[in-house]
Amino acid sequence: MFNFESKVFKGKQVKDISASTSWNSFYADLDGMKFKVALVPTGYAGRADLLSHEAYGTVSYWWLICLANNITNPFEELTSGKQIRIPIID
């Protein structure tokens, strides 16, 4: 599915969560997950963190929105007016 190598960022080793069994299980569960459909509002282009804050009350789930929409570069792919899926989580 994903084949990420370990990375070094600012001299520190970055943990590769994609190799964990939890990640693979979560990624597989996206098929059965429920979503809200939304449009990226003006002023939110490239800002998955702000979308996360609106949807979940925290900026921490920006990656979930990107994952659910196959977005690898939110700065280029999250454009105003784009239709996206917002995963419903408990």
PyMOL Python script that loads the backbone (N, CA, C, O; Angstrom):
from pymol import cmd

cmd.read_pdbstr("""\
ATOM      1  N   MET A   1       0.839  -1.175   0.000  1.00  0.00           N
ATOM      2  CA  MET A   1       0.000   0.000   0.000  1.00  0.00           C
ATOM      3  C   MET A   1       0.886   1.240   0.000  1.00  0.00           C
ATOM      4  O   MET A   1       0.985   1.910  -1.028  1.00  0.00           O
ATOM      5  N   PHE A   2       1.523   1.563   1.101  1.00  0.00           N
ATOM      6  CA  PHE A   2       2.464   2.664   1.171  1.00  0.00           C
ATOM      7  C   PHE A   2       3.855   2.081   1.332  1.00  0.00           C
ATOM      8  O   PHE A   2       4.037   1.057   1.991  1.00  0.00           O
ATOM      9  N   ASN A   3       4.805   2.716   0.746  1.00  0.00           N
ATOM     10  CA  ASN A   3       6.183   2.268   0.871  1.00  0.00           C
ATOM     11  C   ASN A   3       7.055   3.471   1.188  1.00  0.00           C
ATOM     12  O   ASN A   3       7.821   3.931   0.341  1.00  0.00           O
ATOM     13  N   PHE A   4       6.935   3.984   2.420  1.00  0.00           N
ATOM     14  CA  PHE A   4       7.716   5.130   2.832  1.00  0.00           C
ATOM     15  C   PHE A   4       9.001   4.665   3.492  1.00  0.00           C
ATOM     16  O   PHE A   4       9.014   3.693   4.246  1.00  0.00           O
ATOM     17  N   GLU A   5      10.057   5.359   3.203  1.00  0.00           N
ATOM     18  CA  GLU A   5      11.315   5.084   3.882  1.00  0.00           C
ATOM     19  C   GLU A   5      11.414   6.004   5.083  1.00  0.00           C
ATOM     20  O   GLU A   5      10.736   7.029   5.156  1.00  0.00           O
ATOM     21  N   SER A   6      12.256   5.631   6.011  1.00  0.00           N
ATOM     22  CA  SER A   6      12.480   6.498   7.163  1.00  0.00           C
ATOM     23  C   SER A   6      13.112   7.793   6.672  1.00  0.00           C
ATOM     24  O   SER A   6      13.913   7.797   5.737  1.00  0.00           O
ATOM     25  N   LYS A   7      12.741   8.877   7.312  1.00  0.00           N
ATOM     26  CA  LYS A   7      13.230  10.194   6.926  1.00  0.00           C
ATOM     27  C   LYS A   7      13.922  10.854   8.103  1.00  0.00           C
ATOM     28  O   LYS A   7      13.672  10.519   9.260  1.00  0.00           O
ATOM     29  N   VAL A   8      14.782  11.782   7.791  1.00  0.00           N
ATOM     30  CA  VAL A   8      15.415  12.613   8.803  1.00  0.00           C
ATOM     31  C   VAL A   8      14.961  14.040   8.528  1.00  0.00           C
ATOM     32  O   VAL A   8      15.091  14.535   7.408  1.00  0.00           O
ATOM     33  N   PHE A   9      14.428  14.699   9.555  1.00  0.00           N
ATOM     34  CA  PHE A   9      13.960  16.072   9.430  1.00  0.00           C
ATOM     35  C   PHE A   9      14.633  16.906  10.502  1.00  0.00           C
ATOM     36  O   PHE A   9      14.519  16.615  11.693  1.00  0.00           O
ATOM     37  N   LYS A  10      15.331  17.939  10.075  1.00  0.00           N
ATOM     38  CA  LYS A  10      16.072  18.813  10.994  1.00  0.00           C
ATOM     39  C   LYS A  10      16.960  18.006  11.925  1.00  0.00           C
ATOM     40  O   LYS A  10      17.041  18.281  13.122  1.00  0.00           O
ATOM     41  N   GLY A  11      17.619  17.013  11.364  1.00  0.00           N
ATOM     42  CA  GLY A  11      18.571  16.216  12.121  1.00  0.00           C
ATOM     43  C   GLY A  11      17.962  15.156  13.025  1.00  0.00           C
ATOM     44  O   GLY A  11      18.692  14.485  13.756  1.00  0.00           O
ATOM     45  N   LYS A  12      16.645  14.987  12.996  1.00  0.00           N
ATOM     46  CA  LYS A  12      15.984  13.999  13.851  1.00  0.00           C
ATOM     47  C   LYS A  12      15.287  12.959  12.992  1.00  0.00           C
ATOM     48  O   LYS A  12      14.755  13.267  11.925  1.00  0.00           O
ATOM     49  N   GLN A  13      15.297  11.728  13.473  1.00  0.00           N
ATOM     50  CA  GLN A  13      14.622  10.632  12.790  1.00  0.00           C
ATOM     51  C   GLN A  13      13.112  10.809  12.895  1.00  0.00           C
ATOM     52  O   GLN A  13      12.591  11.064  13.980  1.00  0.00           O
ATOM     53  N   VAL A  14      12.412  10.677  11.779  1.00  0.00           N
ATOM     54  CA  VAL A  14      10.955  10.785  11.761  1.00  0.00           C
ATOM     55  C   VAL A  14      10.376   9.378  11.758  1.00  0.00           C
ATOM     56  O   VAL A  14      10.759   8.542  10.940  1.00  0.00           O
ATOM     57  N   LYS A  15       9.459   9.123  12.669  1.00  0.00           N
ATOM     58  CA  LYS A  15       8.847   7.805  12.781  1.00  0.00           C
ATOM     59  C   LYS A  15       7.937   7.535  11.593  1.00  0.00           C
ATOM     60  O   LYS A  15       7.138   8.392  11.216  1.00  0.00           O
ATOM     61  N   ASP A  16       8.049   6.374  11.014  1.00  0.00           N
ATOM     62  CA  ASP A  16       7.241   5.979   9.861  1.00  0.00           C
ATOM     63  C   ASP A  16       6.012   5.232  10.354  1.00  0.00           C
ATOM     64  O   ASP A  16       6.066   4.024  10.585  1.00  0.00           O
ATOM     65  N   ILE A  17       4.888   5.957  10.519  1.00  0.00           N
ATOM     66  CA  ILE A  17       3.674   5.324  11.032  1.00  0.00           C
ATOM     67  C   ILE A  17       3.000   4.448   9.994  1.00  0.00           C
ATOM     68  O   ILE A  17       2.180   3.598  10.341  1.00  0.00           O
ATOM     69  N   SER A  18       3.335   4.644   8.720  1.00  0.00           N
ATOM     70  CA  SER A  18       2.660   3.886   7.668  1.00  0.00           C
ATOM     71  C   SER A  18       3.023   2.408   7.683  1.00  0.00           C
ATOM     72  O   SER A  18       2.319   1.598   7.080  1.00  0.00           O
ATOM     73  N   ALA A  19       4.097   2.043   8.355  1.00  0.00           N
ATOM     74  CA  ALA A  19       4.511   0.641   8.408  1.00  0.00           C
ATOM     75  C   ALA A  19       3.836  -0.118   9.548  1.00  0.00           C
ATOM     76  O   ALA A  19       3.958  -1.339   9.637  1.00  0.00           O
ATOM     77  N   SER A  20       3.126   0.595  10.419  1.00  0.00           N
ATOM     78  CA  SER A  20       2.514  -0.073  11.564  1.00  0.00           C
ATOM     79  C   SER A  20       1.243  -0.808  11.154  1.00  0.00           C
ATOM     80  O   SER A  20       0.590  -0.435  10.179  1.00  0.00           O
ATOM     81  N   THR A  21       0.900  -1.838  11.891  1.00  0.00           N
ATOM     82  CA  THR A  21      -0.330  -2.578  11.606  1.00  0.00           C
ATOM     83  C   THR A  21      -1.558  -1.713  11.895  1.00  0.00           C
ATOM     84  O   THR A  21      -2.588  -1.867  11.238  1.00  0.00           O
ATOM     85  N   SER A  22      -1.460  -0.816  12.860  1.00  0.00           N
ATOM     86  CA  SER A  22      -2.584   0.084  13.163  1.00  0.00           C
ATOM     87  C   SER A  22      -2.889   0.989  11.979  1.00  0.00           C
ATOM     88  O   SER A  22      -4.054   1.212  11.652  1.00  0.00           O
ATOM     89  N   TRP A  23      -1.862   1.504  11.343  1.00  0.00           N
ATOM     90  CA  TRP A  23      -2.048   2.372  10.174  1.00  0.00           C
ATOM     91  C   TRP A  23      -2.733   1.612   9.050  1.00  0.00           C
ATOM     92  O   TRP A  23      -3.699   2.101   8.464  1.00  0.00           O
ATOM     93  N   ASN A  24      -2.242   0.427   8.749  1.00  0.00           N
ATOM     94  CA  ASN A  24      -2.834  -0.357   7.668  1.00  0.00           C
ATOM     95  C   ASN A  24      -4.283  -0.707   7.968  1.00  0.00           C
ATOM     96  O   ASN A  24      -5.121  -0.708   7.066  1.00  0.00           O
ATOM     97  N   SER A  25      -4.584  -1.002   9.219  1.00  0.00           N
ATOM     98  CA  SER A  25      -5.952  -1.303   9.622  1.00  0.00           C
ATOM     99  C   SER A  25      -6.833  -0.066   9.463  1.00  0.00           C
ATOM    100  O   SER A  25      -7.948  -0.156   8.950  1.00  0.00           O
ATOM    101  N   PHE A  26      -6.339   1.070   9.896  1.00  0.00           N
ATOM    102  CA  PHE A  26      -7.098   2.310   9.774  1.00  0.00           C
ATOM    103  C   PHE A  26      -7.348   2.650   8.313  1.00  0.00           C
ATOM    104  O   PHE A  26      -8.466   3.003   7.937  1.00  0.00           O
ATOM    105  N   TYR A  27      -6.315   2.544   7.492  1.00  0.00           N
ATOM    106  CA  TYR A  27      -6.438   2.867   6.075  1.00  0.00           C
ATOM    107  C   TYR A  27      -7.470   1.952   5.406  1.00  0.00           C
ATOM    108  O   TYR A  27      -8.256   2.414   4.578  1.00  0.00           O
ATOM    109  N   ALA A  28      -7.475   0.686   5.750  1.00  0.00           N
ATOM    110  CA  ALA A  28      -8.441  -0.254   5.189  1.00  0.00           C
ATOM    111  C   ALA A  28      -9.865   0.096   5.629  1.00  0.00           C
ATOM    112  O   ALA A  28     -10.815  -0.115   4.875  1.00  0.00           O
ATOM    113  N   ASP A  29     -10.016   0.625   6.835  1.00  0.00           N
ATOM    114  CA  ASP A  29     -11.336   0.987   7.358  1.00  0.00           C
ATOM    115  C   ASP A  29     -11.951   2.193   6.651  1.00  0.00           C
ATOM    116  O   ASP A  29     -13.147   2.440   6.802  1.00  0.00           O
ATOM    117  N   LEU A  30     -11.170   2.944   5.890  1.00  0.00           N
ATOM    118  CA  LEU A  30     -11.718   4.095   5.172  1.00  0.00           C
ATOM    119  C   LEU A  30     -12.829   3.687   4.212  1.00  0.00           C
ATOM    120  O   LEU A  30     -13.747   4.464   3.952  1.00  0.00           O
ATOM    121  N   ASP A  31     -12.744   2.468   3.688  1.00  0.00           N
ATOM    122  CA  ASP A  31     -13.774   2.006   2.760  1.00  0.00           C
ATOM    123  C   ASP A  31     -15.147   1.934   3.420  1.00  0.00           C
ATOM    124  O   ASP A  31     -16.160   2.188   2.768  1.00  0.00           O
ATOM    125  N   GLY A  32     -15.190   1.594   4.695  1.00  0.00           N
ATOM    126  CA  GLY A  32     -16.462   1.473   5.397  1.00  0.00           C
ATOM    127  C   GLY A  32     -16.838   2.703   6.209  1.00  0.00           C
ATOM    128  O   GLY A  32     -17.879   2.716   6.867  1.00  0.00           O
ATOM    129  N   MET A  33     -16.008   3.729   6.170  1.00  0.00           N
ATOM    130  CA  MET A  33     -16.238   4.919   6.971  1.00  0.00           C
ATOM    131  C   MET A  33     -17.326   5.796   6.339  1.00  0.00           C
ATOM    132  O   MET A  33     -17.483   5.828   5.118  1.00  0.00           O
ATOM    133  N   LYS A  34     -18.067   6.498   7.185  1.00  0.00           N
ATOM    134  CA  LYS A  34     -19.076   7.436   6.705  1.00  0.00           C
ATOM    135  C   LYS A  34     -18.438   8.817   6.570  1.00  0.00           C
ATOM    136  O   LYS A  34     -17.527   9.173   7.316  1.00  0.00           O
ATOM    137  N   PHE A  35     -18.938   9.585   5.599  1.00  0.00           N
ATOM    138  CA  PHE A  35     -18.364  10.889   5.307  1.00  0.00           C
ATOM    139  C   PHE A  35     -19.453  11.943   5.172  1.00  0.00           C
ATOM    140  O   PHE A  35     -20.594  11.636   4.827  1.00  0.00           O
ATOM    141  N   LYS A  36     -19.090  13.169   5.445  1.00  0.00           N
ATOM    142  CA  LYS A  36     -19.876  14.335   5.072  1.00  0.00           C
ATOM    143  C   LYS A  36     -19.228  14.875   3.801  1.00  0.00           C
ATOM    144  O   LYS A  36     -18.010  14.793   3.644  1.00  0.00           O
ATOM    145  N   VAL A  37     -20.010  15.410   2.919  1.00  0.00           N
ATOM    146  CA  VAL A  37     -19.474  16.045   1.722  1.00  0.00           C
ATOM    147  C   VAL A  37     -19.478  17.549   1.975  1.00  0.00           C
ATOM    148  O   VAL A  37     -20.466  18.098   2.462  1.00  0.00           O
ATOM    149  N   ALA A  38     -18.381  18.207   1.646  1.00  0.00           N
ATOM    150  CA  ALA A  38     -18.254  19.640   1.883  1.00  0.00           C
ATOM    151  C   ALA A  38     -17.503  20.288   0.729  1.00  0.00           C
ATOM    152  O   ALA A  38     -16.842  19.613  -0.061  1.00  0.00           O
ATOM    153  N   LEU A  39     -17.616  21.586   0.647  1.00  0.00           N
ATOM    154  CA  LEU A  39     -16.831  22.370  -0.298  1.00  0.00           C
ATOM    155  C   LEU A  39     -15.802  23.159   0.497  1.00  0.00           C
ATOM    156  O   LEU A  39     -16.106  23.678   1.571  1.00  0.00           O
ATOM    157  N   VAL A  40     -14.597  23.249  -0.024  1.00  0.00           N
ATOM    158  CA  VAL A  40     -13.556  24.028   0.643  1.00  0.00           C
ATOM    159  C   VAL A  40     -13.960  25.504   0.549  1.00  0.00           C
ATOM    160  O   VAL A  40     -14.072  26.046  -0.550  1.00  0.00           O
ATOM    161  N   PRO A  41     -14.182  26.157   1.705  1.00  0.00           N
ATOM    162  CA  PRO A  41     -14.612  27.558   1.674  1.00  0.00           C
ATOM    163  C   PRO A  41     -13.486  28.501   1.242  1.00  0.00           C
ATOM    164  O   PRO A  41     -12.305  28.170   1.343  1.00  0.00           O
ATOM    165  N   THR A  42     -13.877  29.668   0.767  1.00  0.00           N
ATOM    166  CA  THR A  42     -12.904  30.718   0.458  1.00  0.00           C
ATOM    167  C   THR A  42     -12.122  31.027   1.734  1.00  0.00           C
ATOM    168  O   THR A  42     -12.701  31.154   2.812  1.00  0.00           O
ATOM    169  N   GLY A  43     -10.831  31.144   1.603  1.00  0.00           N
ATOM    170  CA  GLY A  43      -9.974  31.419   2.761  1.00  0.00           C
ATOM    171  C   GLY A  43      -9.394  30.161   3.387  1.00  0.00           C
ATOM    172  O   GLY A  43      -8.515  30.244   4.245  1.00  0.00           O
ATOM    173  N   TYR A  44      -9.874  29.002   2.968  1.00  0.00           N
ATOM    174  CA  TYR A  44      -9.389  27.737   3.514  1.00  0.00           C
ATOM    175  C   TYR A  44      -8.533  26.966   2.509  1.00  0.00           C
ATOM    176  O   TYR A  44      -8.085  25.858   2.808  1.00  0.00           O
ATOM    177  N   ALA A  45      -8.302  27.525   1.341  1.00  0.00           N
ATOM    178  CA  ALA A  45      -7.503  26.847   0.323  1.00  0.00           C
ATOM    179  C   ALA A  45      -6.122  26.520   0.888  1.00  0.00           C
ATOM    180  O   ALA A  45      -5.448  27.385   1.447  1.00  0.00           O
ATOM    181  N   GLY A  46      -5.715  25.273   0.737  1.00  0.00           N
ATOM    182  CA  GLY A  46      -4.412  24.838   1.228  1.00  0.00           C
ATOM    183  C   GLY A  46      -4.321  24.673   2.731  1.00  0.00           C
ATOM    184  O   GLY A  46      -3.236  24.416   3.253  1.00  0.00           O
ATOM    185  N   ARG A  47      -5.417  24.812   3.432  1.00  0.00           N
ATOM    186  CA  ARG A  47      -5.385  24.804   4.898  1.00  0.00           C
ATOM    187  C   ARG A  47      -6.179  23.638   5.472  1.00  0.00           C
ATOM    188  O   ARG A  47      -7.271  23.825   6.007  1.00  0.00           O
ATOM    189  N   ALA A  48      -5.628  22.446   5.358  1.00  0.00           N
ATOM    190  CA  ALA A  48      -6.264  21.260   5.926  1.00  0.00           C
ATOM    191  C   ALA A  48      -6.399  21.387   7.440  1.00  0.00           C
ATOM    192  O   ALA A  48      -7.316  20.823   8.037  1.00  0.00           O
ATOM    193  N   ASP A  49      -5.490  22.121   8.052  1.00  0.00           N
ATOM    194  CA  ASP A  49      -5.558  22.319   9.501  1.00  0.00           C
ATOM    195  C   ASP A  49      -6.818  23.089   9.895  1.00  0.00           C
ATOM    196  O   ASP A  49      -7.461  22.755  10.890  1.00  0.00           O
ATOM    197  N   LEU A  50      -7.173  24.118   9.118  1.00  0.00           N
ATOM    198  CA  LEU A  50      -8.379  24.882   9.418  1.00  0.00           C
ATOM    199  C   LEU A  50      -9.639  24.068   9.162  1.00  0.00           C
ATOM    200  O   LEU A  50     -10.613  24.168   9.908  1.00  0.00           O
ATOM    201  N   LEU A  51      -9.619  23.259   8.103  1.00  0.00           N
ATOM    202  CA  LEU A  51     -10.754  22.364   7.846  1.00  0.00           C
ATOM    203  C   LEU A  51     -10.929  21.380   8.991  1.00  0.00           C
ATOM    204  O   LEU A  51     -12.053  21.103   9.410  1.00  0.00           O
ATOM    205  N   SER A  52      -9.822  20.853   9.495  1.00  0.00           N
ATOM    206  CA  SER A  52      -9.863  19.939  10.633  1.00  0.00           C
ATOM    207  C   SER A  52     -10.458  20.635  11.861  1.00  0.00           C
ATOM    208  O   SER A  52     -11.270  20.053  12.579  1.00  0.00           O
ATOM    209  N   HIS A  53     -10.055  21.860  12.089  1.00  0.00           N
ATOM    210  CA  HIS A  53     -10.570  22.599  13.242  1.00  0.00           C
ATOM    211  C   HIS A  53     -12.076  22.810  13.125  1.00  0.00           C
ATOM    212  O   HIS A  53     -12.799  22.672  14.113  1.00  0.00           O
ATOM    213  N   GLU A  54     -12.553  23.142  11.933  1.00  0.00           N
ATOM    214  CA  GLU A  54     -13.992  23.321  11.713  1.00  0.00           C
ATOM    215  C   GLU A  54     -14.757  22.013  11.914  1.00  0.00           C
ATOM    216  O   GLU A  54     -15.831  22.004  12.516  1.00  0.00           O
ATOM    217  N   ALA A  55     -14.204  20.912  11.409  1.00  0.00           N
ATOM    218  CA  ALA A  55     -14.912  19.632  11.450  1.00  0.00           C
ATOM    219  C   ALA A  55     -14.817  18.937  12.806  1.00  0.00           C
ATOM    220  O   ALA A  55     -15.780  18.319  13.260  1.00  0.00           O
ATOM    221  N   TYR A  56     -13.654  19.040  13.452  1.00  0.00           N
ATOM    222  CA  TYR A  56     -13.404  18.231  14.655  1.00  0.00           C
ATOM    223  C   TYR A  56     -13.071  19.036  15.915  1.00  0.00           C
ATOM    224  O   TYR A  56     -12.949  18.469  17.000  1.00  0.00           O
ATOM    225  N   GLY A  57     -12.924  20.346  15.771  1.00  0.00           N
ATOM    226  CA  GLY A  57     -12.578  21.164  16.931  1.00  0.00           C
ATOM    227  C   GLY A  57     -11.104  21.129  17.278  1.00  0.00           C
ATOM    228  O   GLY A  57     -10.702  21.615  18.335  1.00  0.00           O
ATOM    229  N   THR A  58     -10.292  20.558  16.397  1.00  0.00           N
ATOM    230  CA  THR A  58      -8.847  20.496  16.594  1.00  0.00           C
ATOM    231  C   THR A  58      -8.163  20.498  15.232  1.00  0.00           C
ATOM    232  O   THR A  58      -8.722  20.007  14.251  1.00  0.00           O
ATOM    233  N   VAL A  59      -6.965  21.047  15.174  1.00  0.00           N
ATOM    234  CA  VAL A  59      -6.211  21.041  13.915  1.00  0.00           C
ATOM    235  C   VAL A  59      -5.489  19.711  13.703  1.00  0.00           C
ATOM    236  O   VAL A  59      -4.900  19.481  12.646  1.00  0.00           O
ATOM    237  N   SER A  60      -5.536  18.855  14.687  1.00  0.00           N
ATOM    238  CA  SER A  60      -4.750  17.618  14.677  1.00  0.00           C
ATOM    239  C   SER A  60      -5.169  16.574  13.648  1.00  0.00           C
ATOM    240  O   SER A  60      -4.387  15.674  13.340  1.00  0.00           O
ATOM    241  N   TYR A  61      -6.372  16.672  13.113  1.00  0.00           N
ATOM    242  CA  TYR A  61      -6.849  15.658  12.168  1.00  0.00           C
ATOM    243  C   TYR A  61      -6.779  16.105  10.708  1.00  0.00           C
ATOM    244  O   TYR A  61      -7.502  15.580   9.861  1.00  0.00           O
ATOM    245  N   TRP A  62      -5.921  17.058  10.419  1.00  0.00           N
ATOM    246  CA  TRP A  62      -5.739  17.517   9.033  1.00  0.00           C
ATOM    247  C   TRP A  62      -5.364  16.363   8.120  1.00  0.00           C
ATOM    248  O   TRP A  62      -5.803  16.301   6.972  1.00  0.00           O
ATOM    249  N   TRP A  63      -4.545  15.446   8.637  1.00  0.00           N
ATOM    250  CA  TRP A  63      -4.050  14.323   7.846  1.00  0.00           C
ATOM    251  C   TRP A  63      -5.187  13.368   7.472  1.00  0.00           C
ATOM    252  O   TRP A  63      -5.137  12.726   6.423  1.00  0.00           O
ATOM    253  N   LEU A  64      -6.215  13.274   8.331  1.00  0.00           N
ATOM    254  CA  LEU A  64      -7.348  12.397   8.063  1.00  0.00           C
ATOM    255  C   LEU A  64      -8.144  12.913   6.860  1.00  0.00           C
ATOM    256  O   LEU A  64      -8.568  12.135   6.006  1.00  0.00           O
ATOM    257  N   ILE A  65      -8.338  14.208   6.806  1.00  0.00           N
ATOM    258  CA  ILE A  65      -9.036  14.810   5.665  1.00  0.00           C
ATOM    259  C   ILE A  65      -8.240  14.586   4.393  1.00  0.00           C
ATOM    260  O   ILE A  65      -8.810  14.248   3.355  1.00  0.00           O
ATOM    261  N   CYS A  66      -6.931  14.770   4.460  1.00  0.00           N
ATOM    262  CA  CYS A  66      -6.078  14.541   3.283  1.00  0.00           C
ATOM    263  C   CYS A  66      -6.121  13.081   2.858  1.00  0.00           C
ATOM    264  O   CYS A  66      -6.236  12.787   1.668  1.00  0.00           O
ATOM    265  N   LEU A  67      -6.033  12.181   3.797  1.00  0.00           N
ATOM    266  CA  LEU A  67      -6.062  10.753   3.500  1.00  0.00           C
ATOM    267  C   LEU A  67      -7.384  10.346   2.852  1.00  0.00           C
ATOM    268  O   LEU A  67      -7.389   9.586   1.884  1.00  0.00           O
ATOM    269  N   ALA A  68      -8.485  10.837   3.369  1.00  0.00           N
ATOM    270  CA  ALA A  68      -9.810  10.480   2.851  1.00  0.00           C
ATOM    271  C   ALA A  68     -10.043  11.007   1.438  1.00  0.00           C
ATOM    272  O   ALA A  68     -10.912  10.508   0.723  1.00  0.00           O
ATOM    273  N   ASN A  69      -9.269  12.010   1.038  1.00  0.00           N
ATOM    274  CA  ASN A  69      -9.443  12.613  -0.275  1.00  0.00           C
ATOM    275  C   ASN A  69      -8.257  12.382  -1.207  1.00  0.00           C
ATOM    276  O   ASN A  69      -8.143  13.028  -2.249  1.00  0.00           O
ATOM    277  N   ASN A  70      -7.382  11.465  -0.828  1.00  0.00           N
ATOM    278  CA  ASN A  70      -6.173  11.166  -1.622  1.00  0.00           C
ATOM    279  C   ASN A  70      -5.374  12.422  -1.937  1.00  0.00           C
ATOM    280  O   ASN A  70      -4.887  12.596  -3.054  1.00  0.00           O
ATOM    281  N   ILE A  71      -5.246  13.281  -0.957  1.00  0.00           N
ATOM    282  CA  ILE A  71      -4.494  14.528  -1.119  1.00  0.00           C
ATOM    283  C   ILE A  71      -3.105  14.328  -0.548  1.00  0.00           C
ATOM    284  O   ILE A  71      -2.946  14.018   0.633  1.00  0.00           O
ATOM    285  N   THR A  72      -2.105  14.506  -1.388  1.00  0.00           N
ATOM    286  CA  THR A  72      -0.721  14.374  -0.934  1.00  0.00           C
ATOM    287  C   THR A  72      -0.069  15.734  -0.708  1.00  0.00           C
ATOM    288  O   THR A  72       0.914  15.835   0.026  1.00  0.00           O
ATOM    289  N   ASN A  73      -0.602  16.773  -1.328  1.00  0.00           N
ATOM    290  CA  ASN A  73      -0.080  18.124  -1.139  1.00  0.00           C
ATOM    291  C   ASN A  73      -1.261  19.072  -0.939  1.00  0.00           C
ATOM    292  O   ASN A  73      -1.793  19.605  -1.912  1.00  0.00           O
ATOM    293  N   PRO A  74      -1.675  19.289   0.304  1.00  0.00           N
ATOM    294  CA  PRO A  74      -2.850  20.123   0.543  1.00  0.00           C
ATOM    295  C   PRO A  74      -2.666  21.563   0.073  1.00  0.00           C
ATOM    296  O   PRO A  74      -3.649  22.231  -0.250  1.00  0.00           O
ATOM    297  N   PHE A  75      -1.442  22.050   0.027  1.00  0.00           N
ATOM    298  CA  PHE A  75      -1.204  23.426  -0.395  1.00  0.00           C
ATOM    299  C   PHE A  75      -1.572  23.640  -1.861  1.00  0.00           C
ATOM    300  O   PHE A  75      -1.944  24.745  -2.256  1.00  0.00           O
ATOM    301  N   GLU A  76      -1.470  22.591  -2.659  1.00  0.00           N
ATOM    302  CA  GLU A  76      -1.814  22.685  -4.074  1.00  0.00           C
ATOM    303  C   GLU A  76      -3.181  22.068  -4.391  1.00  0.00           C
ATOM    304  O   GLU A  76      -3.871  22.533  -5.298  1.00  0.00           O
ATOM    305  N   GLU A  77      -3.573  21.035  -3.660  1.00  0.00           N
ATOM    306  CA  GLU A  77      -4.768  20.275  -4.019  1.00  0.00           C
ATOM    307  C   GLU A  77      -6.049  20.724  -3.311  1.00  0.00           C
ATOM    308  O   GLU A  77      -7.142  20.423  -3.789  1.00  0.00           O
ATOM    309  N   LEU A  78      -5.945  21.426  -2.202  1.00  0.00           N
ATOM    310  CA  LEU A  78      -7.132  21.935  -1.505  1.00  0.00           C
ATOM    311  C   LEU A  78      -7.421  23.346  -2.014  1.00  0.00           C
ATOM    312  O   LEU A  78      -6.886  24.327  -1.498  1.00  0.00           O
ATOM    313  N   THR A  79      -8.255  23.429  -3.012  1.00  0.00           N
ATOM    314  CA  THR A  79      -8.582  24.723  -3.599  1.00  0.00           C
ATOM    315  C   THR A  79      -9.990  25.141  -3.200  1.00  0.00           C
ATOM    316  O   THR A  79     -10.850  24.295  -2.954  1.00  0.00           O
ATOM    317  N   SER A  80     -10.219  26.433  -3.139  1.00  0.00           N
ATOM    318  CA  SER A  80     -11.552  26.952  -2.795  1.00  0.00           C
ATOM    319  C   SER A  80     -12.591  26.398  -3.757  1.00  0.00           C
ATOM    320  O   SER A  80     -12.399  26.420  -4.973  1.00  0.00           O
ATOM    321  N   GLY A  81     -13.685  25.906  -3.210  1.00  0.00           N
ATOM    322  CA  GLY A  81     -14.771  25.366  -4.011  1.00  0.00           C
ATOM    323  C   GLY A  81     -14.646  23.890  -4.336  1.00  0.00           C
ATOM    324  O   GLY A  81     -15.578  23.299  -4.881  1.00  0.00           O
ATOM    325  N   LYS A  82     -13.506  23.279  -4.010  1.00  0.00           N
ATOM    326  CA  LYS A  82     -13.320  21.852  -4.279  1.00  0.00           C
ATOM    327  C   LYS A  82     -14.213  21.034  -3.357  1.00  0.00           C
ATOM    328  O   LYS A  82     -14.309  21.318  -2.163  1.00  0.00           O
ATOM    329  N   GLN A  83     -14.862  20.027  -3.909  1.00  0.00           N
ATOM    330  CA  GLN A  83     -15.693  19.117  -3.104  1.00  0.00           C
ATOM    331  C   GLN A  83     -14.783  18.079  -2.447  1.00  0.00           C
ATOM    332  O   GLN A  83     -13.975  17.431  -3.113  1.00  0.00           O
ATOM    333  N   ILE A  84     -14.928  17.936  -1.134  1.00  0.00           N
ATOM    334  CA  ILE A  84     -14.112  16.973  -0.380  1.00  0.00           C
ATOM    335  C   ILE A  84     -15.007  16.154   0.536  1.00  0.00           C
ATOM    336  O   ILE A  84     -16.156  16.506   0.802  1.00  0.00           O
ATOM    337  N   ARG A  85     -14.440  15.051   1.009  1.00  0.00           N
ATOM    338  CA  ARG A  85     -15.114  14.190   1.991  1.00  0.00           C
ATOM    339  C   ARG A  85     -14.500  14.451   3.358  1.00  0.00           C
ATOM    340  O   ARG A  85     -13.278  14.479   3.509  1.00  0.00           O
ATOM    341  N   ILE A  86     -15.360  14.640   4.352  1.00  0.00           N
ATOM    342  CA  ILE A  86     -14.929  14.805   5.736  1.00  0.00           C
ATOM    343  C   ILE A  86     -15.342  13.543   6.493  1.00  0.00           C
ATOM    344  O   ILE A  86     -16.536  13.316   6.692  1.00  0.00           O
ATOM    345  N   PRO A  87     -14.379  12.714   6.920  1.00  0.00           N
ATOM    346  CA  PRO A  87     -14.726  11.481   7.636  1.00  0.00           C
ATOM    347  C   PRO A  87     -15.466  11.786   8.946  1.00  0.00           C
ATOM    348  O   PRO A  87     -15.106  12.705   9.681  1.00  0.00           O
ATOM    349  N   ILE A  88     -16.490  11.002   9.212  1.00  0.00           N
ATOM    350  CA  ILE A  88     -17.218  11.109  10.480  1.00  0.00           C
ATOM    351  C   ILE A  88     -16.562  10.142  11.455  1.00  0.00           C
ATOM    352  O   ILE A  88     -16.530   8.932  11.232  1.00  0.00           O
ATOM    353  N   ILE A  89     -16.041  10.703  12.539  1.00  0.00           N
ATOM    354  CA  ILE A  89     -15.361   9.873  13.541  1.00  0.00           C
ATOM    355  C   ILE A  89     -16.071  10.022  14.873  1.00  0.00           C
ATOM    356  O   ILE A  89     -16.715  11.036  15.142  1.00  0.00           O
ATOM    357  N   ASP A  90     -15.943   9.002  15.698  1.00  0.00           N
ATOM    358  CA  ASP A  90     -16.570   9.036  17.034  1.00  0.00           C
ATOM    359  C   ASP A  90     -15.604   9.550  18.070  1.00  0.00           C
ATOM    360  O   ASP A  90     -15.954   9.647  19.246  1.00  0.00           O
TER     361      ASP A  90
END
""", "prot")
cmd.dss("prot")
cmd.show_as("cartoon", "prot")
cmd.util.cbc("prot")
cmd.orient("prot")
